[in-house]
Amino acid sequence: MVEKRLGVIGIVIEDREVAAKVNQILHEHADMIVGRLGLPYRERNVSVIALIVDGTTDELGALTGKLGNIPKVTVKSALAKGGSTK
């Protein structure tokens, strides 16, 4: 079995023009997303998204890699050390 990891992904979007692209990628990986919190921070003209995710390291890497390749998008992740097999 493949080990799944629980984690948090933080996304900062500095250009609202790319928000649709971010949302499309999140939709493509929706099966890994346990929870999502999105906040527009108007005073700084950015949007912040926090995701709770559960997936393999390969799946999570694919998601963060796609997001990180979008200009004006910053992505950071933290994964629990232990995993589960599902």
PDB file of N, CA, C and O in Angstrom:
ATOM      1  N   MET A   1       0.821  -1.189   0.000  1.00  0.00           N
ATOM      2  CA  MET A   1       0.000   0.000   0.000  1.00  0.00           C
ATOM      3  C   MET A   1       0.868   1.258   0.000  1.00  0.00           C
ATOM      4  O   MET A   1       1.992   1.251   0.503  1.00  0.00           O
ATOM      5  N   VAL A   2       0.341   2.317  -0.561  1.00  0.00           N
ATOM      6  CA  VAL A   2       1.041   3.589  -0.630  1.00  0.00           C
ATOM      7  C   VAL A   2       0.715   4.399   0.618  1.00  0.00           C
ATOM      8  O   VAL A   2      -0.442   4.484   1.031  1.00  0.00           O
ATOM      9  N   GLU A   3       1.741   4.993   1.212  1.00  0.00           N
ATOM     10  CA  GLU A   3       1.562   5.778   2.422  1.00  0.00           C
ATOM     11  C   GLU A   3       0.984   7.149   2.100  1.00  0.00           C
ATOM     12  O   GLU A   3       1.502   7.868   1.245  1.00  0.00           O
ATOM     13  N   LYS A   4      -0.100   7.505   2.795  1.00  0.00           N
ATOM     14  CA  LYS A   4      -0.709   8.818   2.633  1.00  0.00           C
ATOM     15  C   LYS A   4      -0.266   9.700   3.782  1.00  0.00           C
ATOM     16  O   LYS A   4      -0.029   9.222   4.891  1.00  0.00           O
ATOM     17  N   ARG A   5      -0.155  10.992   3.510  1.00  0.00           N
ATOM     18  CA  ARG A   5       0.298  11.962   4.505  1.00  0.00           C
ATOM     19  C   ARG A   5      -0.758  13.035   4.695  1.00  0.00           C
ATOM     20  O   ARG A   5      -1.387  13.486   3.739  1.00  0.00           O
ATOM     21  N   LEU A   6      -0.941  13.435   5.944  1.00  0.00           N
ATOM     22  CA  LEU A   6      -1.828  14.538   6.285  1.00  0.00           C
ATOM     23  C   LEU A   6      -0.980  15.797   6.349  1.00  0.00           C
ATOM     24  O   LEU A   6       0.136  15.770   6.867  1.00  0.00           O
ATOM     25  N   GLY A   7      -1.500  16.896   5.828  1.00  0.00           N
ATOM     26  CA  GLY A   7      -0.708  18.110   5.853  1.00  0.00           C
ATOM     27  C   GLY A   7      -1.515  19.368   5.610  1.00  0.00           C
ATOM     28  O   GLY A   7      -2.735  19.345   5.450  1.00  0.00           O
ATOM     29  N   VAL A   8      -0.778  20.468   5.590  1.00  0.00           N
ATOM     30  CA  VAL A   8      -1.339  21.794   5.353  1.00  0.00           C
ATOM     31  C   VAL A   8      -0.584  22.430   4.193  1.00  0.00           C
ATOM     32  O   VAL A   8       0.643  22.355   4.122  1.00  0.00           O
ATOM     33  N   ILE A   9      -1.324  23.051   3.292  1.00  0.00           N
ATOM     34  CA  ILE A   9      -0.710  23.802   2.192  1.00  0.00           C
ATOM     35  C   ILE A   9      -1.209  25.234   2.281  1.00  0.00           C
ATOM     36  O   ILE A   9      -2.413  25.486   2.329  1.00  0.00           O
ATOM     37  N   GLY A  10      -0.270  26.163   2.302  1.00  0.00           N
ATOM     38  CA  GLY A  10      -0.610  27.587   2.295  1.00  0.00           C
ATOM     39  C   GLY A  10      -0.319  28.179   0.929  1.00  0.00           C
ATOM     40  O   GLY A  10       0.739  27.938   0.348  1.00  0.00           O
ATOM     41  N   ILE A  11      -1.265  28.955   0.422  1.00  0.00           N
ATOM     42  CA  ILE A  11      -1.138  29.546  -0.917  1.00  0.00           C
ATOM     43  C   ILE A  11      -1.397  31.048  -0.797  1.00  0.00           C
ATOM     44  O   ILE A  11      -2.409  31.467  -0.236  1.00  0.00           O
ATOM     45  N   VAL A  12      -0.479  31.849  -1.325  1.00  0.00           N
ATOM     46  CA  VAL A  12      -0.665  33.298  -1.383  1.00  0.00           C
ATOM     47  C   VAL A  12      -0.715  33.701  -2.852  1.00  0.00           C
ATOM     48  O   VAL A  12       0.213  33.432  -3.616  1.00  0.00           O
ATOM     49  N   ILE A  13      -1.810  34.348  -3.233  1.00  0.00           N
ATOM     50  CA  ILE A  13      -2.008  34.785  -4.615  1.00  0.00           C
ATOM     51  C   ILE A  13      -1.853  36.296  -4.657  1.00  0.00           C
ATOM     52  O   ILE A  13      -2.641  37.021  -4.050  1.00  0.00           O
ATOM     53  N   GLU A  14      -0.835  36.775  -5.376  1.00  0.00           N
ATOM     54  CA  GLU A  14      -0.532  38.205  -5.434  1.00  0.00           C
ATOM     55  C   GLU A  14      -1.148  38.901  -6.640  1.00  0.00           C
ATOM     56  O   GLU A  14      -1.002  40.115  -6.785  1.00  0.00           O
ATOM     57  N   ASP A  15      -1.829  38.167  -7.504  1.00  0.00           N
ATOM     58  CA  ASP A  15      -2.469  38.743  -8.685  1.00  0.00           C
ATOM     59  C   ASP A  15      -3.794  38.029  -8.888  1.00  0.00           C
ATOM     60  O   ASP A  15      -3.815  36.843  -9.216  1.00  0.00           O
ATOM     61  N   ARG A  16      -4.887  38.730  -8.699  1.00  0.00           N
ATOM     62  CA  ARG A  16      -6.207  38.107  -8.792  1.00  0.00           C
ATOM     63  C   ARG A  16      -6.499  37.535 -10.171  1.00  0.00           C
ATOM     64  O   ARG A  16      -7.403  36.712 -10.318  1.00  0.00           O
ATOM     65  N   GLU A  17      -5.754  37.954 -11.172  1.00  0.00           N
ATOM     66  CA  GLU A  17      -5.943  37.443 -12.536  1.00  0.00           C
ATOM     67  C   GLU A  17      -5.631  35.951 -12.635  1.00  0.00           C
ATOM     68  O   GLU A  17      -6.143  35.278 -13.530  1.00  0.00           O
ATOM     69  N   VAL A  18      -4.805  35.423 -11.737  1.00  0.00           N
ATOM     70  CA  VAL A  18      -4.439  34.001 -11.798  1.00  0.00           C
ATOM     71  C   VAL A  18      -5.302  33.139 -10.871  1.00  0.00           C
ATOM     72  O   VAL A  18      -5.104  31.925 -10.804  1.00  0.00           O
ATOM     73  N   ALA A  19      -6.246  33.738 -10.164  1.00  0.00           N
ATOM     74  CA  ALA A  19      -7.081  32.996  -9.214  1.00  0.00           C
ATOM     75  C   ALA A  19      -7.864  31.878  -9.893  1.00  0.00           C
ATOM     76  O   ALA A  19      -8.014  30.798  -9.322  1.00  0.00           O
ATOM     77  N   ALA A  20      -8.358  32.117 -11.088  1.00  0.00           N
ATOM     78  CA  ALA A  20      -9.115  31.083 -11.799  1.00  0.00           C
ATOM     79  C   ALA A  20      -8.231  29.872 -12.098  1.00  0.00           C
ATOM     80  O   ALA A  20      -8.688  28.732 -12.014  1.00  0.00           O
ATOM     81  N   LYS A  21      -6.982  30.115 -12.442  1.00  0.00           N
ATOM     82  CA  LYS A  21      -6.054  29.021 -12.721  1.00  0.00           C
ATOM     83  C   LYS A  21      -5.776  28.216 -11.448  1.00  0.00           C
ATOM     84  O   LYS A  21      -5.717  26.987 -11.483  1.00  0.00           O
ATOM     85  N   VAL A  22      -5.608  28.916 -10.331  1.00  0.00           N
ATOM     86  CA  VAL A  22      -5.403  28.241  -9.048  1.00  0.00           C
ATOM     87  C   VAL A  22      -6.614  27.370  -8.716  1.00  0.00           C
ATOM     88  O   VAL A  22      -6.461  26.207  -8.341  1.00  0.00           O
ATOM     89  N   ASN A  23      -7.805  27.926  -8.852  1.00  0.00           N
ATOM     90  CA  ASN A  23      -9.021  27.180  -8.552  1.00  0.00           C
ATOM     91  C   ASN A  23      -9.198  25.969  -9.456  1.00  0.00           C
ATOM     92  O   ASN A  23      -9.697  24.938  -9.007  1.00  0.00           O
ATOM     93  N   GLN A  24      -8.804  26.072 -10.709  1.00  0.00           N
ATOM     94  CA  GLN A  24      -8.890  24.936 -11.624  1.00  0.00           C
ATOM     95  C   GLN A  24      -7.981  23.799 -11.152  1.00  0.00           C
ATOM     96  O   GLN A  24      -8.389  22.637 -11.158  1.00  0.00           O
ATOM     97  N   ILE A  25      -6.772  24.123 -10.749  1.00  0.00           N
ATOM     98  CA  ILE A  25      -5.836  23.103 -10.257  1.00  0.00           C
ATOM     99  C   ILE A  25      -6.369  22.470  -8.971  1.00  0.00           C
ATOM    100  O   ILE A  25      -6.283  21.255  -8.795  1.00  0.00           O
ATOM    101  N   LEU A  26      -6.915  23.286  -8.081  1.00  0.00           N
ATOM    102  CA  LEU A  26      -7.482  22.744  -6.844  1.00  0.00           C
ATOM    103  C   LEU A  26      -8.650  21.810  -7.151  1.00  0.00           C
ATOM    104  O   LEU A  26      -8.815  20.781  -6.496  1.00  0.00           O
ATOM    105  N   HIS A  27      -9.449  22.165  -8.138  1.00  0.00           N
ATOM    106  CA  HIS A  27     -10.565  21.314  -8.542  1.00  0.00           C
ATOM    107  C   HIS A  27     -10.062  19.960  -9.067  1.00  0.00           C
ATOM    108  O   HIS A  27     -10.653  18.919  -8.780  1.00  0.00           O
ATOM    109  N   GLU A  28      -8.979  19.986  -9.826  1.00  0.00           N
ATOM    110  CA  GLU A  28      -8.407  18.757 -10.376  1.00  0.00           C
ATOM    111  C   GLU A  28      -7.888  17.826  -9.276  1.00  0.00           C
ATOM    112  O   GLU A  28      -7.813  16.614  -9.479  1.00  0.00           O
ATOM    113  N   HIS A  29      -7.534  18.378  -8.124  1.00  0.00           N
ATOM    114  CA  HIS A  29      -6.983  17.607  -7.012  1.00  0.00           C
ATOM    115  C   HIS A  29      -7.934  17.579  -5.822  1.00  0.00           C
ATOM    116  O   HIS A  29      -7.499  17.378  -4.688  1.00  0.00           O
ATOM    117  N   ALA A  30      -9.213  17.776  -6.064  1.00  0.00           N
ATOM    118  CA  ALA A  30     -10.204  17.892  -4.993  1.00  0.00           C
ATOM    119  C   ALA A  30     -10.290  16.655  -4.114  1.00  0.00           C
ATOM    120  O   ALA A  30     -10.657  16.758  -2.943  1.00  0.00           O
ATOM    121  N   ASP A  31      -9.957  15.485  -4.657  1.00  0.00           N
ATOM    122  CA  ASP A  31     -10.053  14.253  -3.870  1.00  0.00           C
ATOM    123  C   ASP A  31      -9.076  14.224  -2.699  1.00  0.00           C
ATOM    124  O   ASP A  31      -9.279  13.459  -1.757  1.00  0.00           O
ATOM    125  N   MET A  32      -8.026  15.032  -2.732  1.00  0.00           N
ATOM    126  CA  MET A  32      -7.049  15.096  -1.647  1.00  0.00           C
ATOM    127  C   MET A  32      -7.373  16.181  -0.630  1.00  0.00           C
ATOM    128  O   MET A  32      -6.833  16.163   0.477  1.00  0.00           O
ATOM    129  N   ILE A  33      -8.233  17.113  -0.977  1.00  0.00           N
ATOM    130  CA  ILE A  33      -8.497  18.272  -0.131  1.00  0.00           C
ATOM    131  C   ILE A  33      -9.571  17.926   0.894  1.00  0.00           C
ATOM    132  O   ILE A  33     -10.714  17.631   0.543  1.00  0.00           O
ATOM    133  N   VAL A  34      -9.183  17.968   2.169  1.00  0.00           N
ATOM    134  CA  VAL A  34     -10.091  17.671   3.268  1.00  0.00           C
ATOM    135  C   VAL A  34     -10.844  18.939   3.674  1.00  0.00           C
ATOM    136  O   VAL A  34     -12.032  18.885   3.991  1.00  0.00           O
ATOM    137  N   GLY A  35     -10.154  20.073   3.662  1.00  0.00           N
ATOM    138  CA  GLY A  35     -10.760  21.344   4.036  1.00  0.00           C
ATOM    139  C   GLY A  35     -10.057  22.493   3.344  1.00  0.00           C
ATOM    140  O   GLY A  35      -8.897  22.383   2.947  1.00  0.00           O
ATOM    141  N   ARG A  36     -10.777  23.603   3.202  1.00  0.00           N
ATOM    142  CA  ARG A  36     -10.225  24.767   2.507  1.00  0.00           C
ATOM    143  C   ARG A  36     -10.748  26.036   3.156  1.00  0.00           C
ATOM    144  O   ARG A  36     -11.934  26.144   3.467  1.00  0.00           O
ATOM    145  N   LEU A  37      -9.856  26.993   3.357  1.00  0.00           N
ATOM    146  CA  LEU A  37     -10.225  28.312   3.855  1.00  0.00           C
ATOM    147  C   LEU A  37      -9.584  29.328   2.924  1.00  0.00           C
ATOM    148  O   LEU A  37      -8.365  29.326   2.749  1.00  0.00           O
ATOM    149  N   GLY A  38     -10.376  30.178   2.338  1.00  0.00           N
ATOM    150  CA  GLY A  38      -9.860  31.197   1.436  1.00  0.00           C
ATOM    151  C   GLY A  38     -10.284  32.577   1.898  1.00  0.00           C
ATOM    152  O   GLY A  38     -11.457  32.814   2.189  1.00  0.00           O
ATOM    153  N   LEU A  39      -9.321  33.488   1.963  1.00  0.00           N
ATOM    154  CA  LEU A  39      -9.603  34.847   2.422  1.00  0.00           C
ATOM    155  C   LEU A  39      -8.978  35.879   1.498  1.00  0.00           C
ATOM    156  O   LEU A  39      -7.780  35.812   1.222  1.00  0.00           O
ATOM    157  N   PRO A  40      -9.765  36.830   1.016  1.00  0.00           N
ATOM    158  CA  PRO A  40      -9.172  37.959   0.302  1.00  0.00           C
ATOM    159  C   PRO A  40      -8.653  38.962   1.337  1.00  0.00           C
ATOM    160  O   PRO A  40      -9.385  39.352   2.247  1.00  0.00           O
ATOM    161  N   TYR A  41      -7.421  39.367   1.201  1.00  0.00           N
ATOM    162  CA  TYR A  41      -6.828  40.350   2.108  1.00  0.00           C
ATOM    163  C   TYR A  41      -6.717  41.648   1.311  1.00  0.00           C
ATOM    164  O   TYR A  41      -5.671  41.967   0.747  1.00  0.00           O
ATOM    165  N   ARG A  42      -7.811  42.376   1.282  1.00  0.00           N
ATOM    166  CA  ARG A  42      -7.934  43.546   0.405  1.00  0.00           C
ATOM    167  C   ARG A  42      -6.923  44.644   0.707  1.00  0.00           C
ATOM    168  O   ARG A  42      -6.458  45.324  -0.208  1.00  0.00           O
ATOM    169  N   GLU A  43      -6.576  44.826   1.976  1.00  0.00           N
ATOM    170  CA  GLU A  43      -5.615  45.875   2.344  1.00  0.00           C
ATOM    171  C   GLU A  43      -4.263  45.666   1.674  1.00  0.00           C
ATOM    172  O   GLU A  43      -3.540  46.626   1.406  1.00  0.00           O
ATOM    173  N   ARG A  44      -3.923  44.402   1.404  1.00  0.00           N
ATOM    174  CA  ARG A  44      -2.643  44.089   0.750  1.00  0.00           C
ATOM    175  C   ARG A  44      -2.820  43.643  -0.687  1.00  0.00           C
ATOM    176  O   ARG A  44      -1.842  43.356  -1.377  1.00  0.00           O
ATOM    177  N   ASN A  45      -4.062  43.584  -1.140  1.00  0.00           N
ATOM    178  CA  ASN A  45      -4.391  43.192  -2.508  1.00  0.00           C
ATOM    179  C   ASN A  45      -3.873  41.783  -2.848  1.00  0.00           C
ATOM    180  O   ASN A  45      -3.343  41.545  -3.934  1.00  0.00           O
ATOM    181  N   VAL A  46      -4.041  40.858  -1.891  1.00  0.00           N
ATOM    182  CA  VAL A  46      -3.678  39.460  -2.099  1.00  0.00           C
ATOM    183  C   VAL A  46      -4.830  38.580  -1.624  1.00  0.00           C
ATOM    184  O   VAL A  46      -5.736  39.046  -0.932  1.00  0.00           O
ATOM    185  N   SER A  47      -4.786  37.324  -1.996  1.00  0.00           N
ATOM    186  CA  SER A  47      -5.710  36.325  -1.479  1.00  0.00           C
ATOM    187  C   SER A  47      -4.882  35.220  -0.846  1.00  0.00           C
ATOM    188  O   SER A  47      -3.803  34.879  -1.331  1.00  0.00           O
ATOM    189  N   VAL A  48      -5.399  34.663   0.245  1.00  0.00           N
ATOM    190  CA  VAL A  48      -4.695  33.605   0.968  1.00  0.00           C
ATOM    191  C   VAL A  48      -5.622  32.395   1.053  1.00  0.00           C
ATOM    192  O   VAL A  48      -6.791  32.521   1.415  1.00  0.00           O
ATOM    193  N   ILE A  49      -5.085  31.221   0.716  1.00  0.00           N
ATOM    194  CA  ILE A  49      -5.846  29.978   0.803  1.00  0.00           C
ATOM    195  C   ILE A  49      -5.060  29.012   1.683  1.00  0.00           C
ATOM    196  O   ILE A  49      -3.858  28.822   1.498  1.00  0.00           O
ATOM    197  N   ALA A  50      -5.756  28.402   2.645  1.00  0.00           N
ATOM    198  CA  ALA A  50      -5.171  27.358   3.475  1.00  0.00           C
ATOM    199  C   ALA A  50      -5.918  26.063   3.182  1.00  0.00           C
ATOM    200  O   ALA A  50      -7.147  26.020   3.222  1.00  0.00           O
ATOM    201  N   LEU A  51      -5.164  25.013   2.889  1.00  0.00           N
ATOM    202  CA  LEU A  51      -5.751  23.707   2.585  1.00  0.00           C
ATOM    203  C   LEU A  51      -5.306  22.680   3.614  1.00  0.00           C
ATOM    204  O   LEU A  51      -4.146  22.663   4.025  1.00  0.00           O
ATOM    205  N   ILE A  52      -6.226  21.833   4.023  1.00  0.00           N
ATOM    206  CA  ILE A  52      -5.887  20.621   4.765  1.00  0.00           C
ATOM    207  C   ILE A  52      -5.960  19.506   3.730  1.00  0.00           C
ATOM    208  O   ILE A  52      -6.985  19.337   3.070  1.00  0.00           O
ATOM    209  N   VAL A  53      -4.883  18.748   3.586  1.00  0.00           N
ATOM    210  CA  VAL A  53      -4.800  17.740   2.530  1.00  0.00           C
ATOM    211  C   VAL A  53      -4.429  16.381   3.099  1.00  0.00           C
ATOM    212  O   VAL A  53      -3.826  16.283   4.168  1.00  0.00           O
ATOM    213  N   ASP A  54      -4.799  15.329   2.368  1.00  0.00           N
ATOM    214  CA  ASP A  54      -4.466  13.953   2.727  1.00  0.00           C
ATOM    215  C   ASP A  54      -4.191  13.215   1.421  1.00  0.00           C
ATOM    216  O   ASP A  54      -5.110  12.937   0.650  1.00  0.00           O
ATOM    217  N   GLY A  55      -2.921  12.900   1.180  1.00  0.00           N
ATOM    218  CA  GLY A  55      -2.560  12.231  -0.061  1.00  0.00           C
ATOM    219  C   GLY A  55      -1.147  11.689   0.008  1.00  0.00           C
ATOM    220  O   GLY A  55      -0.437  11.884   0.994  1.00  0.00           O
ATOM    221  N   THR A  56      -0.753  11.013  -1.043  1.00  0.00           N
ATOM    222  CA  THR A  56       0.621  10.506  -1.105  1.00  0.00           C
ATOM    223  C   THR A  56       1.560  11.675  -1.353  1.00  0.00           C
ATOM    224  O   THR A  56       1.136  12.747  -1.786  1.00  0.00           O
ATOM    225  N   THR A  57       2.835  11.457  -1.076  1.00  0.00           N
ATOM    226  CA  THR A  57       3.801  12.527  -1.318  1.00  0.00           C
ATOM    227  C   THR A  57       3.874  12.872  -2.807  1.00  0.00           C
ATOM    228  O   THR A  57       4.102  14.029  -3.160  1.00  0.00           O
ATOM    229  N   ASP A  58       3.685  11.894  -3.673  1.00  0.00           N
ATOM    230  CA  ASP A  58       3.681  12.165  -5.107  1.00  0.00           C
ATOM    231  C   ASP A  58       2.489  13.036  -5.497  1.00  0.00           C
ATOM    232  O   ASP A  58       2.637  13.985  -6.267  1.00  0.00           O
ATOM    233  N   GLU A  59       1.311  12.715  -4.969  1.00  0.00           N
ATOM    234  CA  GLU A  59       0.116  13.509  -5.273  1.00  0.00           C
ATOM    235  C   GLU A  59       0.245  14.935  -4.741  1.00  0.00           C
ATOM    236  O   GLU A  59      -0.087  15.901  -5.428  1.00  0.00           O
ATOM    237  N   LEU A  60       0.730  15.045  -3.514  1.00  0.00           N
ATOM    238  CA  LEU A  60       0.881  16.372  -2.918  1.00  0.00           C
ATOM    239  C   LEU A  60       1.950  17.180  -3.647  1.00  0.00           C
ATOM    240  O   LEU A  60       1.805  18.389  -3.830  1.00  0.00           O
ATOM    241  N   GLY A  61       3.014  16.516  -4.057  1.00  0.00           N
ATOM    242  CA  GLY A  61       4.062  17.183  -4.825  1.00  0.00           C
ATOM    243  C   GLY A  61       3.559  17.674  -6.172  1.00  0.00           C
ATOM    244  O   GLY A  61       3.939  18.753  -6.625  1.00  0.00           O
ATOM    245  N   ALA A  62       2.704  16.885  -6.815  1.00  0.00           N
ATOM    246  CA  ALA A  62       2.131  17.302  -8.105  1.00  0.00           C
ATOM    247  C   ALA A  62       1.267  18.546  -7.920  1.00  0.00           C
ATOM    248  O   ALA A  62       1.324  19.477  -8.723  1.00  0.00           O
ATOM    249  N   LEU A  63       0.467  18.551  -6.856  1.00  0.00           N
ATOM    250  CA  LEU A  63      -0.388  19.706  -6.592  1.00  0.00           C
ATOM    251  C   LEU A  63       0.433  20.954  -6.301  1.00  0.00           C
ATOM    252  O   LEU A  63       0.208  21.997  -6.916  1.00  0.00           O
ATOM    253  N   THR A  64       1.372  20.865  -5.381  1.00  0.00           N
ATOM    254  CA  THR A  64       2.160  22.054  -5.032  1.00  0.00           C
ATOM    255  C   THR A  64       3.053  22.491  -6.195  1.00  0.00           C
ATOM    256  O   THR A  64       3.293  23.684  -6.377  1.00  0.00           O
ATOM    257  N   GLY A  65       3.537  21.542  -6.969  1.00  0.00           N
ATOM    258  CA  GLY A  65       4.362  21.888  -8.127  1.00  0.00           C
ATOM    259  C   GLY A  65       3.589  22.675  -9.168  1.00  0.00           C
ATOM    260  O   GLY A  65       4.086  23.671  -9.693  1.00  0.00           O
ATOM    261  N   LYS A  66       2.376  22.234  -9.470  1.00  0.00           N
ATOM    262  CA  LYS A  66       1.547  22.952 -10.449  1.00  0.00           C
ATOM    263  C   LYS A  66       1.219  24.359  -9.953  1.00  0.00           C
ATOM    264  O   LYS A  66       1.286  25.329 -10.708  1.00  0.00           O
ATOM    265  N   LEU A  67       0.864  24.453  -8.675  1.00  0.00           N
ATOM    266  CA  LEU A  67       0.538  25.770  -8.117  1.00  0.00           C
ATOM    267  C   LEU A  67       1.762  26.679  -8.096  1.00  0.00           C
ATOM    268  O   LEU A  67       1.664  27.866  -8.409  1.00  0.00           O
ATOM    269  N   GLY A  68       2.903  26.126  -7.730  1.00  0.00           N
ATOM    270  CA  GLY A  68       4.135  26.914  -7.639  1.00  0.00           C
ATOM    271  C   GLY A  68       4.644  27.408  -8.974  1.00  0.00           C
ATOM    272  O   GLY A  68       5.441  28.345  -9.020  1.00  0.00           O
ATOM    273  N   ASN A  69       4.203  26.802 -10.059  1.00  0.00           N
ATOM    274  CA  ASN A  69       4.623  27.247 -11.394  1.00  0.00           C
ATOM    275  C   ASN A  69       3.790  28.408 -11.926  1.00  0.00           C
ATOM    276  O   ASN A  69       4.091  28.944 -12.993  1.00  0.00           O
ATOM    277  N   ILE A  70       2.764  28.798 -11.209  1.00  0.00           N
ATOM    278  CA  ILE A  70       1.940  29.924 -11.645  1.00  0.00           C
ATOM    279  C   ILE A  70       2.610  31.218 -11.169  1.00  0.00           C
ATOM    280  O   ILE A  70       2.911  31.354  -9.983  1.00  0.00           O
ATOM    281  N   PRO A  71       2.844  32.164 -12.075  1.00  0.00           N
ATOM    282  CA  PRO A  71       3.445  33.438 -11.662  1.00  0.00           C
ATOM    283  C   PRO A  71       2.572  34.134 -10.616  1.00  0.00           C
ATOM    284  O   PRO A  71       1.344  34.069 -10.674  1.00  0.00           O
ATOM    285  N   LYS A  72       3.219  34.793  -9.669  1.00  0.00           N
ATOM    286  CA  LYS A  72       2.551  35.561  -8.604  1.00  0.00           C
ATOM    287  C   LYS A  72       1.826  34.679  -7.593  1.00  0.00           C
ATOM    288  O   LYS A  72       0.962  35.164  -6.863  1.00  0.00           O
ATOM    289  N   VAL A  73       2.172  33.373  -7.539  1.00  0.00           N
ATOM    290  CA  VAL A  73       1.593  32.461  -6.559  1.00  0.00           C
ATOM    291  C   VAL A  73       2.742  31.860  -5.743  1.00  0.00           C
ATOM    292  O   VAL A  73       3.712  31.347  -6.300  1.00  0.00           O
ATOM    293  N   THR A  74       2.615  31.932  -4.414  1.00  0.00           N
ATOM    294  CA  THR A  74       3.598  31.343  -3.511  1.00  0.00           C
ATOM    295  C   THR A  74       2.929  30.198  -2.768  1.00  0.00           C
ATOM    296  O   THR A  74       1.805  30.337  -2.285  1.00  0.00           O
ATOM    297  N   VAL A  75       3.622  29.061  -2.675  1.00  0.00           N
ATOM    298  CA  VAL A  75       3.061  27.865  -2.055  1.00  0.00           C
ATOM    299  C   VAL A  75       4.055  27.304  -1.039  1.00  0.00           C
ATOM    300  O   VAL A  75       5.245  27.173  -1.324  1.00  0.00           O
ATOM    301  N   LYS A  76       3.553  26.977   0.140  1.00  0.00           N
ATOM    302  CA  LYS A  76       4.363  26.310   1.167  1.00  0.00           C
ATOM    303  C   LYS A  76       3.538  25.176   1.744  1.00  0.00           C
ATOM    304  O   LYS A  76       2.319  25.290   1.868  1.00  0.00           O
ATOM    305  N   SER A  77       4.201  24.080   2.100  1.00  0.00           N
ATOM    306  CA  SER A  77       3.476  22.949   2.652  1.00  0.00           C
ATOM    307  C   SER A  77       4.189  22.402   3.874  1.00  0.00           C
ATOM    308  O   SER A  77       5.404  22.539   4.019  1.00  0.00           O
ATOM    309  N   ALA A  78       3.420  21.784   4.742  1.00  0.00           N
ATOM    310  CA  ALA A  78       3.946  21.084   5.911  1.00  0.00           C
ATOM    311  C   ALA A  78       3.165  19.784   6.028  1.00  0.00           C
ATOM    312  O   ALA A  78       1.934  19.783   6.039  1.00  0.00           O
ATOM    313  N   LEU A  79       3.901  18.667   6.115  1.00  0.00           N
ATOM    314  CA  LEU A  79       3.274  17.359   6.186  1.00  0.00           C
ATOM    315  C   LEU A  79       3.588  16.685   7.492  1.00  0.00           C
ATOM    316  O   LEU A  79       4.687  16.844   8.023  1.00  0.00           O
ATOM    317  N   ALA A  80       2.640  15.931   8.028  1.00  0.00           N
ATOM    318  CA  ALA A  80       2.872  15.143   9.224  1.00  0.00           C
ATOM    319  C   ALA A  80       3.931  14.085   8.925  1.00  0.00           C
ATOM    320  O   ALA A  80       4.002  13.575   7.807  1.00  0.00           O
ATOM    321  N   LYS A  81       4.740  13.759   9.903  1.00  0.00           N
ATOM    322  CA  LYS A  81       5.814  12.779   9.681  1.00  0.00           C
ATOM    323  C   LYS A  81       5.268  11.386   9.445  1.00  0.00           C
ATOM    324  O   LYS A  81       5.754  10.677   8.564  1.00  0.00           O
ATOM    325  N   GLY A  82       4.275  10.981  10.207  1.00  0.00           N
ATOM    326  CA  GLY A  82       3.709   9.645  10.055  1.00  0.00           C
ATOM    327  C   GLY A  82       2.642   9.630   8.995  1.00  0.00           C
ATOM    328  O   GLY A  82       2.077  10.671   8.658  1.00  0.00           O
ATOM    329  N   GLY A  83       2.368   8.486   8.479  1.00  0.00           N
ATOM    330  CA  GLY A  83       1.335   8.358   7.454  1.00  0.00           C
ATOM    331  C   GLY A  83       0.448   7.179   7.739  1.00  0.00           C
ATOM    332  O   GLY A  83       0.614   6.477   8.736  1.00  0.00           O
ATOM    333  N   SER A  84      -0.485   6.974   6.860  1.00  0.00           N
ATOM    334  CA  SER A  84      -1.355   5.815   6.960  1.00  0.00           C
ATOM    335  C   SER A  84      -1.421   5.165   5.586  1.00  0.00           C
ATOM    336  O   SER A  84      -1.153   5.808   4.571  1.00  0.00           O
ATOM    337  N   THR A  85      -1.771   3.913   5.563  1.00  0.00           N
ATOM    338  CA  THR A  85      -1.913   3.224   4.285  1.00  0.00           C
ATOM    339  C   THR A  85      -3.397   3.074   3.995  1.00  0.00           C
ATOM    340  O   THR A  85      -4.146   2.521   4.800  1.00  0.00           O
ATOM    341  N   LYS A  86      -3.809   3.567   2.848  1.00  0.00           N
ATOM    342  CA  LYS A  86      -5.212   3.471   2.421  1.00  0.00           C
ATOM    343  C   LYS A  86      -5.259   3.235   0.943  1.00  0.00           C
ATOM    344  O   LYS A  86      -6.342   3.122   0.370  1.00  0.00           O
TER     345      LYS A  86
END
